Amino acid sequence: MPCGPYRIFLEFRVRCVRCKRCKKVKRERLDFLSDSPFYTKRFAYYVGRRCRNETVSTVAKELHLDWDSVKALDNWTSST
């Protein structure tokens, strides 16, 4: 999330476990992440609120994000 002229990135480890039954690798679910592991829920809601008053293109340009990412976050916040 932007903090003045700075952008803040979170870096953390997520545990992965291989299921003995189905042999699939499953990732730890973290409550603060949205459905996309690249954005937090708080940031997704921030983008969704901004999209209510501005166009997706404007929000994408100001937050230095791809138009498709902003649209996906806006759709996610609308469905929750």
Secondary structure, DSSP 8 states (H G I E B T S, - for coil): -EETTEE--------EEE-TTT--EEE---TTB-SSTTSBHHHHHHHHHHHHHS-HHHHHHHHT--HHHHHHHHHHHHH-
